[in-house]
């Protein structure tokens, strides 16, 4: 009896990054379609790893709060920010009928990354994935401050990582901060200067917020290949036309 091939997918992202939210949504849509509709013989093992687009020297938990519009205007320039927001992020959101807002303050992402790693250690993708969905929704849909321990603790409790009071205690500590910093540095030493970056089976990397159709084509090809050791690069015949490198660098 045949068994499903396990695809290890590592997603390097930053939870304050609109392009990462786009990539998150498109990847999960593709995974859902491949499971429920195509019924591909694949099992998806997804791990999310941290990245920090905004250096801690510029933004950290002790930095005075600043609105997102003011921050991105200051660091990207008014025209570049408006073009990115309107023609990239908000256009995609309108097409997908998903709300994205640039209201609210810019949040340092270290605490959210620490809780994400805690969720992964406790329950793998079954805990980490719903936590990240909750964080993206809080930050990019509802305009909440995801550096706020109470916001993160409520999400952690809602998705059953730990009770809210325990989550607050964790978030106010420095537990897993060294791990988050190490993983961020590791990503940079491997040449990543923008996210999202999605690595499949440790062999192939896709950069930028790609469409779900691109992921579906890749997954179909990998399913047809069977054994990982026998699989050629799934990107070779489609790299030029289908895969663009559109990561945003702040």
C-alpha positions as CSV (number, residue, x, y, z in Angstrom):
1,X,0.0,0.0,0.0
2,X,1.4,3.4,-1.0
3,X,2.0,6.1,1.6
4,X,1.9,9.8,1.2
5,X,5.2,11.6,0.5
6,X,5.9,14.1,3.4
7,X,6.8,17.5,2.1
8,X,8.7,19.6,4.6
9,X,7.9,23.2,4.1
10,X,9.9,25.9,6.0
11,X,8.5,29.4,5.8
12,X,10.7,32.2,6.8
13,X,8.6,35.3,7.5
14,X,8.0,38.4,9.6
15,X,4.6,38.8,11.3
16,X,4.5,42.5,10.6
17,X,5.1,42.0,6.8
18,X,2.1,42.4,4.5
19,X,3.8,40.4,1.8
20,X,4.3,37.6,4.4
21,X,0.5,37.7,5.0
22,X,-0.1,37.4,1.3
23,X,2.3,34.4,1.1
24,X,0.8,32.8,4.1
25,X,-2.7,33.0,2.7
26,X,-1.7,31.8,-0.8
27,X,0.4,28.9,0.5
28,X,-2.4,27.6,2.8
29,X,-4.9,28.0,0.1
30,X,-2.8,25.8,-2.2
31,X,-2.3,23.2,0.5
32,X,-6.0,23.1,1.2
33,X,-6.8,22.7,-2.5
34,X,-4.2,20.0,-3.0
35,X,-5.6,18.1,0.0
36,X,-9.4,18.5,-0.4
37,X,-9.8,18.8,-4.2
38,X,-6.8,17.2,-5.9
39,X,-6.2,14.7,-3.1
40,X,-2.5,14.6,-3.9
41,X,-0.6,11.9,-2.1
42,X,1.3,14.5,0.0
43,X,1.4,15.2,3.7
44,X,2.5,18.8,4.4
45,X,4.8,19.4,7.4
46,X,5.0,23.2,7.8
47,X,7.3,25.1,10.1
48,X,7.5,28.9,10.3
49,X,10.8,30.5,11.2
50,X,11.4,34.1,12.2
51,X,12.8,37.0,10.3
52,X,13.0,40.7,11.3
53,X,12.6,43.1,8.5
54,X,13.0,46.1,10.8
55,X,16.2,46.0,12.8
56,X,15.9,46.1,16.6
57,X,18.1,49.2,16.6
58,X,15.2,51.0,14.8
59,X,12.2,49.3,16.4
60,X,11.9,47.3,19.6
61,X,9.5,46.8,22.5
62,X,10.8,50.1,24.1
63,X,10.6,52.3,21.1
64,X,8.0,55.0,21.2
65,X,4.9,54.0,19.3
66,X,4.5,55.4,15.8
67,X,1.7,54.9,13.2
68,X,2.4,52.5,10.4
69,X,1.7,55.2,7.8
70,X,4.2,57.6,9.4
71,X,6.8,54.8,9.8
72,X,6.7,53.5,6.3
73,X,6.6,57.0,4.8
74,X,9.7,57.9,6.8
75,X,11.7,54.8,5.9
76,X,10.4,54.0,2.3
77,X,9.4,57.5,1.2
78,X,5.8,58.7,0.6
79,X,5.6,57.7,-3.1
80,X,7.1,54.2,-2.6
81,X,4.9,53.5,0.4
82,X,1.7,54.6,-1.3
83,X,2.6,52.6,-4.4
84,X,3.4,49.4,-2.4
85,X,0.2,49.8,-0.3
86,X,-2.2,50.6,-3.1
87,X,-0.8,48.6,-6.1
88,X,0.5,45.6,-4.4
89,X,-1.0,44.8,-1.0
90,X,-4.5,46.5,-1.2
91,X,-5.0,45.4,-4.8
92,X,-4.4,41.8,-3.8
93,X,-6.6,42.1,-0.7
94,X,-9.5,43.5,-2.9
95,X,-9.1,40.6,-5.4
96,X,-9.1,38.0,-2.6
97,X,-11.9,39.8,-0.6
98,X,-9.6,40.0,2.4
99,X,-9.3,43.0,4.6
100,X,-5.9,44.5,5.2
101,X,-5.3,47.8,7.0
102,X,-2.4,50.1,7.5
103,X,-4.1,51.6,10.5
104,X,-2.5,51.2,14.0
105,X,1.1,51.4,15.1
106,X,4.1,49.5,13.9
107,X,4.9,46.6,16.2
108,X,8.2,45.0,17.0
109,X,7.8,41.4,16.2
110,X,10.2,39.6,18.7
111,X,7.5,38.7,21.2
112,X,5.2,37.3,18.5
113,X,8.1,35.3,17.1
114,X,9.0,34.0,20.6
115,X,5.4,32.8,21.1
116,X,5.4,31.3,17.6
117,X,8.5,29.2,18.5
118,X,6.9,28.2,21.8
119,X,3.8,27.0,20.0
120,X,5.9,25.0,17.6
121,X,7.9,23.4,20.4
122,X,4.7,22.5,22.2
123,X,2.6,21.2,19.3
124,X,4.3,21.6,15.9
125,X,2.3,23.1,13.1
126,X,-1.0,22.2,14.9
127,X,-0.4,25.0,17.4
128,X,2.0,27.3,15.5
129,X,-0.2,27.6,12.4
130,X,-3.4,28.8,14.2
131,X,-1.3,31.2,16.3
132,X,0.2,32.8,13.2
133,X,-3.2,33.1,11.6
134,X,-4.4,34.9,14.7
135,X,-1.5,37.2,14.8
136,X,-1.8,38.2,11.1
137,X,-5.5,38.8,11.6
138,X,-4.9,40.9,14.7
139,X,-2.2,43.0,13.1
140,X,-3.1,43.3,9.4
141,X,-6.9,43.0,9.6
142,X,-7.8,44.6,13.0
143,X,-4.9,47.0,13.4
144,X,-3.9,45.8,16.8
145,X,-0.4,46.1,18.4
146,X,1.1,42.6,18.3
147,X,4.0,43.8,20.6
148,X,1.4,44.1,23.3
149,X,1.6,41.1,25.7
150,X,-2.1,41.2,26.3
151,X,-2.9,41.0,22.6
152,X,-0.5,38.1,22.1
153,X,-1.6,36.3,25.3
154,X,-5.2,36.4,24.2
155,X,-4.4,34.9,20.9
156,X,-2.3,32.2,22.6
157,X,-5.2,31.3,24.9
158,X,-7.7,31.3,22.1
159,X,-5.7,28.8,20.0
160,X,-5.0,26.7,23.1
161,X,-1.2,27.2,23.4
162,X,-1.5,28.2,27.1
163,X,-3.8,30.1,29.5
164,X,-3.6,33.9,29.2
165,X,-1.9,34.6,32.5
166,X,0.8,31.9,31.7
167,X,1.2,33.5,28.3
168,X,1.8,36.9,29.8
169,X,4.4,35.5,32.1
170,X,6.2,33.9,29.1
171,X,6.0,37.0,27.0
172,X,7.5,39.2,29.8
173,X,10.4,36.8,30.2
174,X,13.3,36.4,27.7
175,X,12.5,32.7,27.1
176,X,13.4,31.7,23.5
177,X,14.7,35.1,22.6
178,X,18.1,33.7,22.0
179,X,16.6,31.1,19.7
180,X,14.6,33.7,17.7
181,X,17.7,35.9,17.3
182,X,19.8,32.9,16.2
183,X,17.3,31.9,13.6
184,X,17.0,35.4,12.3
185,X,20.8,35.6,12.0
186,X,20.9,32.2,10.4
187,X,18.5,33.4,7.7
188,X,20.6,36.4,6.9
189,X,23.8,34.4,6.7
190,X,22.1,32.2,4.1
191,X,21.5,35.3,2.0
192,X,17.9,36.2,2.9
193,X,17.4,40.0,3.0
194,X,13.6,39.9,2.4
195,X,10.6,37.7,3.2
196,X,8.6,35.6,2.7
197,X,11.0,32.8,1.7
198,X,9.5,29.3,1.4
199,X,11.9,26.3,1.3
200,X,10.6,22.9,0.2
201,X,12.4,19.7,1.5
202,X,15.4,21.9,2.2
203,X,16.3,21.9,-1.5
204,X,14.2,24.5,-3.3
205,X,13.4,28.1,-2.3
206,X,10.6,30.4,-3.5
207,X,10.9,34.1,-2.7
208,X,8.1,36.6,-2.4
209,X,4.3,36.5,-2.1
210,X,3.5,34.0,-4.8
211,X,0.0,33.0,-6.0
212,X,-1.6,29.8,-4.8
213,X,-1.6,28.7,-8.5
214,X,2.2,28.7,-8.4
215,X,2.3,26.5,-5.3
216,X,-0.3,24.1,-6.7
217,X,1.7,23.5,-9.8
218,X,4.8,22.9,-7.7
219,X,3.0,20.5,-5.4
220,X,1.5,18.6,-8.3
221,X,4.9,18.1,-9.9
222,X,6.4,16.9,-6.6
223,X,3.6,14.5,-6.1
224,X,4.1,13.0,-9.6
225,X,7.9,12.6,-8.8
226,X,7.3,10.2,-5.9
227,X,10.4,9.7,-3.8
228,X,12.2,12.9,-2.8
229,X,15.6,11.5,-3.8
230,X,14.2,10.9,-7.4
231,X,12.6,14.3,-7.7
232,X,14.2,16.8,-10.1
233,X,13.9,20.5,-9.2
234,X,10.2,21.3,-9.5
235,X,11.0,24.9,-10.5
236,X,13.3,24.4,-13.6
237,X,10.6,24.5,-16.3
238,X,8.5,27.2,-14.6
239,X,11.1,29.4,-13.0
240,X,11.2,32.1,-15.6
241,X,7.5,32.5,-16.2
242,X,5.9,31.6,-12.9
243,X,8.4,32.5,-10.1
244,X,9.3,36.1,-9.4
245,X,11.4,37.4,-6.6
246,X,9.3,40.1,-5.1
247,X,10.2,40.2,-1.4
248,X,9.9,43.6,0.2
249,X,13.0,44.9,2.0
250,X,12.4,47.6,4.7
